[in-house]
Amino acid sequence: MDMFNKVTAFLQQALETREPSINLQDSFVDHWKAITNYYIETSDESRPVKHTDIPWRLRQMLDILVYEEKQQGEETGPCMEYLLQHKILETLCTLGKAQYPPGMSQQVMLFFSKVLSQITKPVLHLINVYRPVQKLIHLCGLPDSQTEKEESQFLLVVCTRVKKDPYVLNYILEITKDSQKRSSSPSDEAVEKGSSPERAPSPPSPSTSSASSSSPQEATGIIPVLIHLGKSEKSHVVLRSMESLLLLVSLPQEDTGHLLAERTPLCHLLAQRLTELYCLIPSSLDPADIHSYSSAQWRTQFTQDSTVESPSFPGSENVHRFFCFLDYCNELIKEAPRVLGVELARAIHLQWLKGVIQPHLLQMSEVGILVHTALLSCSVRHIRSPALLEELVQFLLGNDTLCEQQQDTHTHILRYRLIEHCNHISDEISITTLRLFEELLQKPSRSILTNLVLRNLEKRSYRLSGSGAADERHAVESDVLEESEELEEDPFFTDMYEDSGFSGQEPLLSLPSARERRNPSAHTQVADLVNSFLCLVPQEAKTSHLVQGAGYDTYVHDAHKLLNECTALSHDWNWPDSAKTTENNPATEFYEGHFLQTLFDRIARILEQPYELNLQVTSVLSRLAVFPHPHLHEYLLDPYISLSPGARSLFSTLVRVIGELMQRIQHIHNVTDRLMMIRRQLMGLEEETVVDHMTLLRGVIVLEEFCKELAAIAFVKLPIEEQ
């Protein structure tokens, strides 16, 4: 701008004082004739353009045009009229294509860029502007181009003008022959013959153009060129091309959304580029490196911020480029009109998810399954746009909403196989797939919870049938009373209560008296539920009370934070506030569904599974338990529900694990001391050593911590529900 102000001041001074007889049009014409005379007079075709006066004369012509516009105001000045009527831009485009003198195309790109960026009056709708612009676009993105920098700058300026004047989009895309015929109307021809260019017609609207042809032709203009430049080795070229596409995609009009979605290869090319980048990721990656990869933002690959640590594992550059482009697709979909965002998400679903990811997940190679499941899990974390998330859920889980049947194992093959992978013979595959589901449970999609769990709990058929709506509350209280009396009569559980070490060791809720249980208040119900989980693990198998800061209260803060997160996530999902009233229907066999069945099977083997696998299983179950859906809460956190025949709940599964634990620890000498040593090793307080029964002992510690976590979740949830 400083240079522009100086030139303007110089011209103003020349006009007013030094050369009062100067004529801007004469000067403009003289510069243009000097350029054309160069081609008549010169005989040295190898002389670079930068060694001629052509660049200087083009700058002078630009300065005159800018100054003239400022002086003329709304009227078109004589210099601009001359440029349009004598098709100067068309001629320059031809000279640039010929690359004569050498380097001329760069000068032409620069001149076009400056004209379109510095002339503020709309000009891109004029035939003698947009046709040369179209031709110059065709010269961009050619193989082995030496002008990528100038090309990307020129295209960015063009897209910026389109963003400012969306109605010229048709002229830039060159989609149909019909649209070009309509643009060459009699008024346009009048411009060519010398009439005022301001009388050129407005271009047809995108919707009109879209409806005019029954056989749409793919665009061969700016969009493929921008995609091509996005693959450049020069970061500034890639950045400009990505910003240019973002400008086009973010045009808010629904008409332009339909146009870009249906009549251009935009969605196909973007999905294709995403797929290409994914296929460049080496299959020899370490899944641990993938899981530790932090979220990527597409602009960060163009910054030199030393405070941002870039990944450094083998293959990290390919991983980073892919996730940056995935983030870019997220932004495109979010910024685009809905019809365009949905179409782009579908293209990504078809080409990347279904075309590439699915075959890898369904293959037999364990190494391949492991790497691509880890990449998919990381991809789930990166997907933010609602339209792309919807396509992802459709791809992974399908759209079934009816209760699952145990024999229906192939209604959605990928869903079935992924859940089976949670119970895979390879512990690594099981852990990685469970991480995938945990990532899914953190996404703002109601369909995920409905598909995996809630559709099977809708009828509450896990409860013993026979209680009507009027007796619902009474039945719950009776269940609580009967279960409590049974526990009082059981010497094993009585000893557990007496030796639980509640006072002074852990801030547990006091157990209700028999009178309180017959007349339960909100507080006693909370105490019942919390203590039911806290008392599950027998005292001789507990060690957390022997370590400072490892009590039950340490989970309350985390549970409260997680509850707030899940409540915010499900705020707009229209979940009921209370459990659905059960009806006196004939008893139906309850099936918890494939997902919960697999999780319960895994938790039932907690004493014989690797420590890392146990942590992942309990993490998924804890997240499910914290969601504020009444059926989910009842099924996972209420120990006192009377289960229907053959049904199991999370609590009943844990009770069976405790029974197995009591039998197995009787054969371990000094079990409490050994557990304490294992706990200190897991906390990093002691050096890890090989110990007999290590898998079992680690499982006991995870079991104790899991019970405390469930107690904390019950504690932070129930007071809210009782208010």
Secondary structure, 3 states (H helix, E strand, C coil): CHHHHHHHHHHHHHHHHHCCCCCHHHHHHHHHHHHHHHHHHCCCCCCCHHHCCHHHHHHHHHHHHHHHHHHHCCCCCHHHHHHHHCCHHHHHHHHHHHCCCCCHHHHHHHHHHHHHHHCCCCCCCCHHHHHHHHHHHHCCCCCCCCCHHHHHHHHHHHHHHHHHCHHHHHHHHCCCHHHHHHHCCHHHHHHHHCCCHHHCCCCCCHHHHHHHCCCCCCCCCHHHHHHHHCCCCCHHHHHHHHHHHHHHHCCCCHHHHHHHHHCCCHHHHHHHHHHHHHHCCCCCCCHHHHHCCCCCCHHHHHCCCCCCCCCCCCCHHHHHHHHHHHHHHHHHHHHCCHHHHHHHHHHHHHHHHHHHHHHHHCCCCHHHHHHHHHHHHHHHHHCCCHHHHHHHHHHHHCCCCCCCCCCCCCCCHHHHHHHHHCCCCCHHHHHHHHHHHHHHCCCCCHHHHHHHHHHHHCCCCCECCCCCCCCHHHHHHHHHHHHHHHHHHCHHHHHHHHCCCHHHHCCCCCCCCHHHHHCCCHHHHHHHHHHHHHCCCCHHHCCHHHCCCCCCHHHHHHHHHHHHHHHHHCCCCCCCCCCCCCCCCCCCCCCCCHHHHHHHHHHHCCCCCCHHHHHHHHHHHHHHHHCCCHHHHHHHHCCCCCECCCCCCHHHHHHHHHHHHHHHHCCCCCHHHHHHHHHHHHCCCCCCCCCCCHHHHHHHHHHHHHHHHHHHHHHHHHHHHHC
